[in-house]
């Protein structure tokens, strides 16, 4: 029988892989039977995914799988553009070669994880970014970014699948590390802004054109 954390990971993966299609209404009883777990475990996992934006409340007894929205993707990008360059600017003066080494190790994990589900690659992507912001000295800012990432993570995985963006993203990540190692903080922040906005623009255009579910 799956434990709570295992069900959380499995349900996230199944939503990302469209085993549960956008618009599908999922009840606790249905999920408990499907995954062979108790309704208490399902209830707890549903609440977490609701808070993270992976499920929406539907009626009195159900949760609905959300679709992808160009407007939501654009709004999340605007928030990232306000918060992440600020975090990088604050952290860059304190970032150590050891921290940059950790970030490089994370890039290696992303490169090696080509068979991982998209949502897990999205998680690794965020862990890379968070390492760069870790030394900003602003715990409330980091907490906001963690919360924002939960909303963004669905789109990061979808973006990689739909737009085959992994190669471009990896190259820009490596360039960020190089700039930070060289102490070129201004250029690193400019690259981060471009990194976030360019990917978002492509995703928003794709969603508008294809009316993704």
C-alpha positions, 0 to 999 in steps of 0.5 A: 500500500502506498504511503502518503508521500508515495501517493503524493509523488504518484498522483503528481506524476499521473496528472503531469503525464495526463493519465488524469486529464484536465477537467477530470473530477476525482473523488476520495473514494475513486482515488482510494480504490485506484491506488489501493490506499485509505481515504484518509491518505487520499484526503491528506494528499488532495489537500496538499495538491490543492494548496500547490495548485495541482487540484481544484475544489469541485463541488462538495466531494470532488477535486478537479484536475486543472488545465493549463492557462496562458493567462496563469502562465503569464502571471506566474512569469511576472511574479518570478521576474519580480522576485527571482532577480531580487533574490539572485542579486542579494545572494550573489554577494554571499555565494560561495564556490561550494554553493556554486559547486552544489548548483553544478552537481544539480545540473549534472543530475538534471542532465542525467535524468533524461528518463525522469517524469517531467514534473521531477525534472521541474523539481530539479530545475527549481532546486538548481535555482533555489541553490543560487538564491539560498544565500540571499539572507531573506527567509521570507523571500525564500518562503515566497519563492518556494510557494510560487514554485509549487504553482510554477512546477506544473508549467515547467514540466509541461514546457519541457515536454511541449516545447523541447526546451531542455537544451536551451534551459541547460545552456543558460543554467551553465552560463549563469554559473559561469557569470557568478563564478566570475563575479559578474553579478549584473550580467547574471541577473540580466541573464536570469531575467532573459531566461525566465521571460524568454521561456515564458513567452514561448510557453504563453504563445504555445498555449494561446495557439494550441489551447492546451488542456 
